[in-house]
Amino acid sequence: MAGLNLTLTFLRTTPDHRLIISGEDISFVPGIFNEDVAKEKYAILEQRLKNMFPHIPDIEVEYRYCGAFASTPDNIGFIGKDPNHDRLYYSLGYGANGILFAILAGLMLPSLYKGHPLPAMDLFRPDRFDA
């Protein structure tokens, strides 16, 4: 549909009764961090939060954070041992599949650390794209 702008916003609550809002993702490219763009996205999210909860007076933002939302070329992510560093393990690059892959990593990494890698771990090897 031409002109349709869908923006995903995610809300969570914390045990101390705070709200966490996220969204306004942009495509990732190396060197993308731009303070002005980050401030613009923070302002959009803050206004969206205030619009969703107009009955809550004086909503204040206490923390702001932005980070990379990256995926691997095959969208599978990395779970495993760094091929060049014996004591470094990875669990990253999940893109939008973080919950699923975080659970898999939680099951797989302890076995790998104990010296008993699971056969399925080959799918997630951190060096699988190395030349």
RONU-20508 format. One record per atom (N, C-alpha, C): x, y, z; residue in one letter; atom name. Coordinates in Angstrom, 2 decimals, decimal comma, m for minus. Layout:
BEGIN
+---------+---------+---------+------+------+
:      xx :      yy :      zz : code : site :
+---------+---------+---------+------+------+
:       X :       Y :       Z :    a :   CA :
...
+---------+---------+---------+------+------+
***
This chain:
BEGIN
+---------+---------+---------+------+------+
:      xx :      yy :      zz : code : site :
+---------+---------+---------+------+------+
:    0,83 :   m1,18 :    0,00 :    m :    N :
:    0,00 :    0,00 :    0,00 :    m :   CA :
:    0,88 :    1,24 :    0,00 :    m :    C :
:    0,71 :    2,04 :   m0,96 :    a :    N :
:    1,52 :    3,25 :   m1,07 :    a :   CA :
:    1,21 :    4,20 :    0,07 :    a :    C :
:    2,24 :    4,78 :    0,62 :    g :    N :
:    2,09 :    5,76 :    1,67 :    g :   CA :
:    1,84 :    5,19 :    3,06 :    g :    C :
:    1,77 :    3,88 :    3,19 :    l :    N :
:    1,54 :    3,27 :    4,50 :    l :   CA :
:    2,86 :    3,18 :    5,25 :    l :    C :
:    2,90 :    3,76 :    6,44 :    n :    N :
:    4,12 :    3,75 :    7,24 :    n :   CA :
:    3,83 :    2,97 :    8,52 :    n :    C :
:    4,33 :    1,75 :    8,60 :    l :    N :
:    4,15 :    0,94 :    9,79 :    l :   CA :
:    5,39 :    1,03 :   10,65 :    l :    C :
:    5,23 :    1,48 :   11,86 :    t :    N :
:    6,34 :    1,57 :   12,79 :    t :   CA :
:    6,02 :    0,70 :   13,98 :    t :    C :
:    6,89 :   m0,22 :   14,28 :    l :    N :
:    6,69 :   m1,10 :   15,43 :    l :   CA :
:    7,21 :   m0,43 :   16,69 :    l :    C :
:    6,42 :   m0,51 :   17,72 :    t :    N :
:    6,82 :   m0,02 :   19,02 :    t :   CA :
:    6,60 :   m1,16 :   20,01 :    t :    C :
:    7,55 :   m1,36 :   20,87 :    f :    N :
:    7,48 :   m2,42 :   21,87 :    f :   CA :
:    7,48 :   m1,79 :   23,26 :    f :    C :
:    6,58 :   m2,25 :   24,10 :    l :    N :
:    6,51 :   m1,78 :   25,47 :    l :   CA :
:    6,70 :   m2,95 :   26,42 :    l :    C :
:    7,40 :   m2,68 :   27,51 :    r :    N :
:    7,57 :   m3,67 :   28,58 :    r :   CA :
:    7,46 :   m2,92 :   29,90 :    r :    C :
:    7,14 :   m3,64 :   30,94 :    t :    N :
:    7,16 :   m3,05 :   32,28 :    t :   CA :
:    8,30 :   m3,69 :   33,06 :    t :    C :
:    8,72 :   m3,01 :   34,10 :    t :    N :
:    9,77 :   m3,52 :   34,97 :    t :   CA :
:    9,18 :   m3,79 :   36,35 :    t :    C :
:    9,85 :   m4,59 :   37,16 :    p :    N :
:    9,34 :   m4,87 :   38,51 :    p :   CA :
:    9,16 :   m3,62 :   39,38 :    p :    C :
:    9,91 :   m2,55 :   39,08 :    d :    N :
:    9,77 :   m1,32 :   39,87 :    d :   CA :
:    8,81 :   m0,32 :   39,22 :    d :    C :
:    7,90 :   m0,83 :   38,37 :    h :    N :
:    6,80 :   m0,06 :   37,79 :    h :   CA :
:    7,25 :    1,02 :   36,80 :    h :    C :
:    8,24 :    0,70 :   36,01 :    r :    N :
:    8,68 :    1,60 :   34,95 :    r :   CA :
:    8,24 :    1,03 :   33,61 :    r :    C :
:    8,26 :    1,85 :   32,60 :    l :    N :
:    7,98 :    1,40 :   31,24 :    l :   CA :
:    9,26 :    1,46 :   30,42 :    l :    C :
:    9,44 :    0,47 :   29,60 :    i :    N :
:   10,52 :    0,47 :   28,62 :    i :   CA :
:    9,85 :    0,51 :   27,26 :    i :    C :
:   10,22 :    1,46 :   26,45 :    i :    N :
:    9,67 :    1,57 :   25,10 :    i :   CA :
:   10,82 :    1,46 :   24,12 :    i :    C :
:   10,57 :    0,76 :   23,03 :    s :    N :
:   11,60 :    0,65 :   22,00 :    s :   CA :
:   10,94 :    0,62 :   20,63 :    s :    C :
:   11,74 :    0,85 :   19,64 :    g :    N :
:   11,25 :    0,88 :   18,27 :    g :   CA :
:   12,03 :    1,90 :   17,47 :    g :    C :
:   11,44 :    2,34 :   16,38 :    e :    N :
:   12,07 :    3,32 :   15,49 :    e :   CA :
:   13,38 :    2,80 :   14,91 :    e :    C :
:   13,42 :    1,51 :   14,61 :    d :    N :
:   14,63 :    0,91 :   14,04 :    d :   CA :
:   14,95 :    1,50 :   12,67 :    d :    C :
:   16,21 :    1,58 :   12,37 :    i :    N :
:   16,67 :    1,98 :   11,04 :    i :   CA :
:   17,64 :    0,92 :   10,54 :    i :    C :
:   17,84 :    0,86 :    9,25 :    s :    N :
:   18,75 :   m0,14 :    8,69 :    s :   CA :
:   20,16 :    0,09 :    9,18 :    s :    C :
:   20,84 :   m1,01 :    9,46 :    f :    N :
:   22,20 :   m0,95 :    9,97 :    f :   CA :
:   23,21 :   m0,98 :    8,83 :    f :    C :
:   24,12 :   m0,05 :    8,87 :    v :    N :
:   25,28 :   m0,05 :    7,97 :    v :   CA :
:   26,48 :    0,37 :    8,81 :    v :    C :
:   27,68 :   m0,10 :    8,49 :    p :    N :
:   28,85 :    0,29 :    9,28 :    p :   CA :
:   28,98 :    1,81 :    9,40 :    p :    C :
:   29,32 :    2,27 :   10,58 :    g :    N :
:   29,51 :    3,70 :   10,81 :    g :   CA :
:   28,20 :    4,48 :   10,88 :    g :    C :
:   27,08 :    3,80 :   11,13 :    i :    N :
:   25,77 :    4,46 :   11,07 :    i :   CA :
:   25,51 :    5,41 :   12,22 :    i :    C :
:   26,15 :    5,23 :   13,38 :    f :    N :
:   25,75 :    6,01 :   14,53 :    f :   CA :
:   25,85 :    7,50 :   14,26 :    f :    C :
:   24,73 :    8,16 :   14,49 :    n :    N :
:   24,62 :    9,59 :   14,27 :    n :   CA :
:   23,81 :   10,15 :   15,43 :    n :    C :
:   24,41 :   10,98 :   16,24 :    e :    N :
:   23,76 :   11,51 :   17,45 :    e :   CA :
:   22,47 :   12,24 :   17,12 :    e :    C :
:   22,42 :   12,97 :   16,03 :    d :    N :
:   21,20 :   13,70 :   15,67 :    d :   CA :
:   20,06 :   12,76 :   15,34 :    d :    C :
:   20,34 :   11,69 :   14,61 :    v :    N :
:   19,31 :   10,70 :   14,29 :    v :   CA :
:   18,84 :   10,02 :   15,57 :    v :    C :
:   19,76 :    9,68 :   16,45 :    a :    N :
:   19,40 :    9,04 :   17,72 :    a :   CA :
:   18,48 :    9,96 :   18,52 :    a :    C :
:   18,80 :   11,24 :   18,63 :    k :    N :
:   17,97 :   12,17 :   19,38 :    k :   CA :
:   16,58 :   12,30 :   18,76 :    k :    C :
:   16,52 :   12,30 :   17,45 :    e :    N :
:   15,22 :   12,36 :   16,76 :    e :   CA :
:   14,37 :   11,14 :   17,09 :    e :    C :
:   14,97 :    9,96 :   17,05 :    k :    N :
:   14,24 :    8,72 :   17,37 :    k :   CA :
:   13,81 :    8,68 :   18,83 :    k :    C :
:   14,68 :    9,15 :   19,75 :    y :    N :
:   14,31 :    9,22 :   21,16 :    y :   CA :
:   13,08 :   10,12 :   21,34 :    y :    C :
:   13,07 :   11,27 :   20,67 :    a :    N :
:   11,95 :   12,21 :   20,80 :    a :   CA :
:   10,66 :   11,61 :   20,26 :    a :    C :
:   10,73 :   10,89 :   19,16 :    i :    N :
:    9,55 :   10,23 :   18,59 :    i :   CA :
:    8,99 :    9,21 :   19,58 :    i :    C :
:    9,87 :    8,39 :   20,16 :    l :    N :
:    9,41 :    7,38 :   21,11 :    l :   CA :
:    8,83 :    8,01 :   22,37 :    l :    C :
:    9,45 :    9,07 :   22,86 :    e :    N :
:    8,93 :    9,74 :   24,05 :    e :   CA :
:    7,54 :   10,31 :   23,78 :    e :    C :
:    7,36 :   10,95 :   22,65 :    q :    N :
:    6,06 :   11,51 :   22,31 :    q :   CA :
:    5,02 :   10,42 :   22,12 :    q :    C :
:    5,41 :    9,32 :   21,51 :    r :    N :
:    4,49 :    8,19 :   21,32 :    r :   CA :
:    4,03 :    7,65 :   22,68 :    r :    C :
:    4,96 :    7,54 :   23,61 :    l :    N :
:    4,63 :    7,06 :   24,95 :    l :   CA :
:    3,64 :    8,01 :   25,63 :    l :    C :
:    3,90 :    9,30 :   25,55 :    k :    N :
:    3,01 :   10,29 :   26,17 :    k :   CA :
:    1,63 :   10,27 :   25,52 :    k :    C :
:    1,57 :   10,04 :   24,21 :    n :    N :
:    0,29 :    9,95 :   23,52 :    n :   CA :
:   m0,49 :    8,70 :   23,92 :    n :    C :
:    0,21 :    7,61 :   24,19 :    m :    N :
:   m0,45 :    6,37 :   24,58 :    m :   CA :
:   m0,99 :    6,44 :   26,00 :    m :    C :
:   m0,35 :    7,23 :   26,85 :    f :    N :
:   m0,74 :    7,31 :   28,26 :    f :   CA :
:   m0,97 :    8,76 :   28,68 :    f :    C :
:   m1,94 :    9,43 :   28,07 :    p :    N :
:   m2,16 :   10,85 :   28,39 :    p :   CA :
:   m2,61 :   11,09 :   29,83 :    p :    C :
:   m3,14 :   10,06 :   30,47 :    h :    N :
:   m3,61 :   10,19 :   31,85 :    h :   CA :
:   m2,47 :   10,12 :   32,88 :    h :    C :
:   m1,25 :    9,81 :   32,43 :    i :    N :
:   m0,10 :    9,78 :   33,33 :    i :   CA :
:    0,63 :   11,12 :   33,19 :    i :    C :
:    0,54 :   11,96 :   34,22 :    p :    N :
:    1,19 :   13,28 :   34,12 :    p :   CA :
:    2,71 :   13,18 :   34,28 :    p :    C :
:    3,39 :   14,08 :   33,66 :    d :    N :
:    4,83 :   14,25 :   33,88 :    d :   CA :
:    5,66 :   13,00 :   33,63 :    d :    C :
:    5,42 :   12,32 :   32,51 :    i :    N :
:    6,27 :   11,18 :   32,17 :    i :   CA :
:    7,67 :   11,71 :   31,89 :    i :    C :
:    8,64 :   11,14 :   32,57 :    e :    N :
:   10,03 :   11,54 :   32,38 :    e :   CA :
:   10,84 :   10,35 :   31,87 :    e :    C :
:   11,74 :   10,62 :   30,95 :    v :    N :
:   12,65 :    9,59 :   30,46 :    v :   CA :
:   13,89 :    9,63 :   31,33 :    v :    C :
:   14,20 :    8,49 :   31,91 :    e :    N :
:   15,36 :    8,44 :   32,78 :    e :   CA :
:   16,61 :    7,95 :   32,05 :    e :    C :
:   16,44 :    7,01 :   31,13 :    y :    N :
:   17,58 :    6,46 :   30,39 :    y :   CA :
:   17,23 :    6,39 :   28,90 :    y :    C :
:   18,25 :    6,56 :   28,07 :    r :    N :
:   18,11 :    6,39 :   26,63 :    r :   CA :
:   19,25 :    5,49 :   26,16 :    r :    C :
:   18,92 :    4,62 :   25,23 :    y :    N :
:   19,92 :    3,70 :   24,72 :    y :   CA :
:   19,59 :    3,36 :   23,28 :    y :    C :
:   20,60 :    3,26 :   22,46 :    c :    N :
:   20,39 :    2,72 :   21,13 :    c :   CA :
:   21,54 :    1,74 :   20,85 :    c :    C :
:   21,27 :    0,78 :   20,04 :    g :    N :
:   22,28 :   m0,22 :   19,74 :    g :   CA :
:   22,00 :   m0,87 :   18,41 :    g :    C :
:   22,95 :   m1,66 :   18,00 :    a :    N :
:   22,85 :   m2,34 :   16,71 :    a :   CA :
:   21,81 :   m3,46 :   16,78 :    a :    C :
:   21,04 :   m3,53 :   15,76 :    f :    N :
:   20,07 :   m4,60 :   15,57 :    f :   CA :
:   20,54 :   m5,30 :   14,32 :    f :    C :
:   21,41 :   m6,29 :   14,48 :    a :    N :
:   22,08 :   m6,88 :   13,34 :    a :   CA :
:   21,71 :   m8,35 :   13,17 :    a :    C :
:   21,80 :   m8,80 :   11,94 :    s :    N :
:   21,56 :  m10,20 :   11,59 :    s :   CA :
:   22,71 :  m10,69 :   10,73 :    s :    C :
:   22,87 :  m11,99 :   10,71 :    t :    N :
:   23,86 :  m12,60 :    9,83 :    t :   CA :
:   23,27 :  m12,72 :    8,42 :    t :    C :
:   24,10 :  m12,98 :    7,41 :    p :    N :
:   23,57 :  m13,13 :    6,05 :    p :   CA :
:   22,52 :  m14,23 :    5,91 :    p :    C :
:   22,60 :  m15,27 :    6,74 :    d :    N :
:   21,61 :  m16,36 :    6,65 :    d :   CA :
:   20,53 :  m16,26 :    7,73 :    d :    C :
:   20,56 :  m15,16 :    8,51 :    n :    N :
:   19,58 :  m14,91 :    9,58 :    n :   CA :
:   19,57 :  m15,97 :   10,68 :    n :    C :
:   20,66 :  m16,70 :   10,85 :    i :    N :
:   20,70 :  m17,74 :   11,88 :    i :   CA :
:   21,42 :  m17,27 :   13,14 :    i :    C :
:   22,32 :  m16,35 :   13,07 :    g :    N :
:   23,04 :  m15,89 :   14,25 :    g :   CA :
:   24,24 :  m16,75 :   14,57 :    g :    C :
:   25,00 :  m16,33 :   15,55 :    f :    N :
:   26,21 :  m17,04 :   15,95 :    f :   CA :
:   26,04 :  m17,58 :   17,37 :    f :    C :
:   26,29 :  m18,84 :   17,53 :    i :    N :
:   26,35 :  m19,47 :   18,85 :    i :   CA :
:   27,57 :  m20,38 :   18,82 :    i :    C :
:   28,54 :  m20,10 :   19,64 :    g :    N :
:   29,70 :  m20,98 :   19,67 :    g :   CA :
:   30,97 :  m20,30 :   20,11 :    g :    C :
:   32,04 :  m21,05 :   19,99 :    k :    N :
:   33,36 :  m20,63 :   20,45 :    k :   CA :
:   34,07 :  m19,84 :   19,35 :    k :    C :
:   34,76 :  m18,81 :   19,75 :    d :    N :
:   35,56 :  m18,05 :   18,80 :    d :   CA :
:   36,70 :  m18,93 :   18,32 :    d :    C :
:   36,91 :  m19,04 :   17,01 :    p :    N :
:   37,96 :  m19,93 :   16,50 :    p :   CA :
:   39,37 :  m19,47 :   16,85 :    p :    C :
:   39,53 :  m18,20 :   17,22 :    n :    N :
:   40,87 :  m17,67 :   17,49 :    n :   CA :
:   41,14 :  m17,39 :   18,96 :    n :    C :
:   40,12 :  m17,50 :   19,81 :    h :    N :
:   40,28 :  m17,19 :   21,23 :    h :   CA :
:   39,60 :  m18,29 :   22,04 :    h :    C :
:   40,39 :  m19,03 :   22,73 :    d :    N :
:   39,93 :  m20,24 :   23,42 :    d :   CA :
:   38,89 :  m19,99 :   24,51 :    d :    C :
:   38,87 :  m18,79 :   25,09 :    r :    N :
:   37,96 :  m18,53 :   26,20 :    r :   CA :
:   36,85 :  m17,54 :   25,84 :    r :    C :
:   36,56 :  m17,38 :   24,54 :    l :    N :
:   35,54 :  m16,44 :   24,08 :    l :   CA :
:   34,44 :  m17,21 :   23,37 :    l :    C :
:   33,21 :  m17,01 :   23,84 :    y :    N :
:   32,04 :  m17,68 :   23,27 :    y :   CA :
:   31,06 :  m16,63 :   22,78 :    y :    C :
:   30,34 :  m16,94 :   21,70 :    y :    N :
:   29,40 :  m15,99 :   21,12 :    y :   CA :
:   27,96 :  m16,47 :   21,23 :    y :    C :
:   27,10 :  m15,49 :   21,36 :    s :    N :
:   25,66 :  m15,68 :   21,28 :    s :   CA :
:   25,11 :  m14,34 :   20,79 :    s :    C :
:   25,09 :  m14,13 :   19,47 :    l :    N :
:   24,73 :  m12,82 :   18,93 :    l :   CA :
:   24,31 :  m12,90 :   17,47 :    l :    C :
:   23,85 :  m11,77 :   16,93 :    g :    N :
:   23,49 :  m11,65 :   15,52 :    g :   CA :
:   22,15 :  m12,27 :   15,17 :    g :    C :
:   21,20 :  m12,18 :   16,09 :    y :    N :
:   19,91 :  m12,86 :   15,90 :    y :   CA :
:   18,87 :  m12,05 :   15,16 :    y :    C :
:   19,09 :  m10,76 :   14,98 :    g :    N :
:   18,07 :   m9,94 :   14,34 :    g :   CA :
:   16,77 :  m10,00 :   15,12 :    g :    C :
:   15,70 :  m10,28 :   14,44 :    a :    N :
:   14,37 :  m10,31 :   15,07 :    a :   CA :
:   14,05 :  m11,64 :   15,75 :    a :    C :
:   15,00 :  m12,55 :   15,78 :    n :    N :
:   14,76 :  m13,88 :   16,35 :    n :   CA :
:   15,47 :  m14,07 :   17,68 :    n :    C :
:   15,67 :  m13,01 :   18,43 :    g :    N :
:   16,46 :  m13,05 :   19,64 :    g :   CA :
:   15,97 :  m14,01 :   20,70 :    g :    C :
:   14,67 :  m14,06 :   20,92 :    i :    N :
:   14,15 :  m14,93 :   21,97 :    i :   CA :
:   14,43 :  m16,39 :   21,63 :    i :    C :
:   14,16 :  m16,79 :   20,42 :    l :    N :
:   14,39 :  m18,18 :   20,00 :    l :   CA :
:   15,87 :  m18,55 :   20,12 :    l :    C :
:   16,74 :  m17,75 :   19,54 :    f :    N :
:   18,16 :  m18,10 :   19,53 :    f :   CA :
:   18,80 :  m17,97 :   20,90 :    f :    C :
:   18,31 :  m17,05 :   21,73 :    a :    N :
:   18,83 :  m16,94 :   23,10 :    a :   CA :
:   18,54 :  m18,22 :   23,88 :    a :    C :
:   17,38 :  m18,79 :   23,68 :    i :    N :
:   17,04 :  m20,06 :   24,33 :    i :   CA :
:   17,95 :  m21,17 :   23,82 :    i :    C :
:   18,14 :  m21,23 :   22,52 :    l :    N :
:   19,04 :  m22,25 :   21,96 :    l :   CA :
:   20,46 :  m22,08 :   22,50 :    l :    C :
:   20,92 :  m20,85 :   22,55 :    a :    N :
:   22,27 :  m20,60 :   23,07 :    a :   CA :
:   22,37 :  m21,03 :   24,53 :    a :    C :
:   21,32 :  m20,77 :   25,30 :    g :    N :
:   21,32 :  m21,17 :   26,70 :    g :   CA :
:   21,39 :  m22,68 :   26,88 :    g :    C :
:   20,88 :  m23,40 :   25,91 :    l :    N :
:   20,96 :  m24,87 :   25,95 :    l :   CA :
:   22,28 :  m25,39 :   25,40 :    l :    C :
:   22,80 :  m24,73 :   24,37 :    m :    N :
:   23,97 :  m25,24 :   23,67 :    m :   CA :
:   25,30 :  m24,84 :   24,30 :    m :    C :
:   25,43 :  m23,61 :   24,74 :    l :    N :
:   26,72 :  m23,13 :   25,23 :    l :   CA :
:   27,24 :  m23,88 :   26,46 :    l :    C :
:   26,40 :  m24,23 :   27,42 :    p :    N :
:   26,94 :  m25,01 :   28,55 :    p :   CA :
:   27,54 :  m26,34 :   28,11 :    p :    C :
:   26,90 :  m27,01 :   27,15 :    s :    N :
:   27,45 :  m28,28 :   26,64 :    s :   CA :
:   28,79 :  m28,06 :   25,96 :    s :    C :
:   28,85 :  m27,01 :   25,15 :    l :    N :
:   30,09 :  m26,69 :   24,45 :    l :   CA :
:   31,19 :  m26,37 :   25,46 :    l :    C :
:   30,87 :  m25,56 :   26,46 :    y :    N :
:   31,84 :  m25,17 :   27,48 :    y :   CA :
:   32,38 :  m26,39 :   28,23 :    y :    C :
:   31,52 :  m27,37 :   28,45 :    k :    N :
:   31,93 :  m28,60 :   29,16 :    k :   CA :
:   32,64 :  m29,59 :   28,24 :    k :    C :
:   32,84 :  m29,21 :   26,96 :    g :    N :
:   33,56 :  m30,08 :   26,03 :    g :   CA :
:   32,68 :  m31,09 :   25,32 :    g :    C :
:   31,38 :  m30,87 :   25,32 :    h :    N :
:   30,45 :  m31,79 :   24,67 :    h :   CA :
:   29,56 :  m31,04 :   23,69 :    h :    C :
:   30,13 :  m30,54 :   22,58 :    p :    N :
:   29,32 :  m29,77 :   21,64 :    p :   CA :
:   28,19 :  m30,62 :   21,04 :    p :    C :
:   27,06 :  m30,00 :   20,86 :    l :    N :
:   25,92 :  m30,67 :   20,25 :    l :   CA :
:   26,07 :  m30,62 :   18,73 :    l :    C :
:   25,69 :  m31,68 :   18,01 :    p :    N :
:   25,85 :  m31,71 :   16,55 :    p :   CA :
:   25,20 :  m30,51 :   15,84 :    p :    C :
:   24,07 :  m30,05 :   16,31 :    a :    N :
:   23,37 :  m28,93 :   15,66 :    a :   CA :
:   24,15 :  m27,62 :   15,73 :    a :    C :
:   25,17 :  m27,55 :   16,59 :    m :    N :
:   25,93 :  m26,31 :   16,74 :    m :   CA :
:   26,68 :  m25,92 :   15,48 :    m :    C :
:   26,94 :  m26,85 :   14,59 :    d :    N :
:   27,60 :  m26,51 :   13,33 :    d :   CA :
:   26,81 :  m25,48 :   12,54 :    d :    C :
:   25,49 :  m25,47 :   12,68 :    l :    N :
:   24,66 :  m24,50 :   11,98 :    l :   CA :
:   24,94 :  m23,07 :   12,44 :    l :    C :
:   25,44 :  m22,90 :   13,65 :    f :    N :
:   25,60 :  m21,60 :   14,27 :    f :   CA :
:   27,06 :  m21,15 :   14,39 :    f :    C :
:   28,00 :  m21,92 :   13,84 :    r :    N :
:   29,43 :  m21,63 :   13,99 :    r :   CA :
:   29,76 :  m20,17 :   13,69 :    r :    C :
:   30,47 :  m19,48 :   14,59 :    p :    N :
:   30,85 :  m18,09 :   14,34 :    p :   CA :
:   31,76 :  m17,90 :   13,14 :    p :    C :
:   32,48 :  m18,94 :   12,73 :    d :    N :
:   33,41 :  m18,78 :   11,59 :    d :   CA :
:   32,83 :  m19,29 :   10,27 :    d :    C :
:   31,53 :  m19,53 :   10,20 :    r :    N :
:   30,99 :  m20,15 :    8,98 :    r :   CA :
:   31,03 :  m19,26 :    7,75 :    r :    C :
:   31,23 :  m17,95 :    7,93 :    f :    N :
:   31,32 :  m17,05 :    6,76 :    f :   CA :
:   32,75 :  m16,66 :    6,44 :    f :    C :
:   33,71 :  m17,18 :    7,19 :    d :    N :
:   35,11 :  m16,85 :    6,92 :    d :   CA :
:   35,53 :  m17,46 :    5,59 :    d :    C :
:   36,38 :  m16,75 :    4,91 :    a :    N :
:   36,85 :  m17,23 :    3,60 :    a :   CA :
:   37,78 :  m18,42 :    3,71 :    a :    C :
+---------+---------+---------+------+------+
***
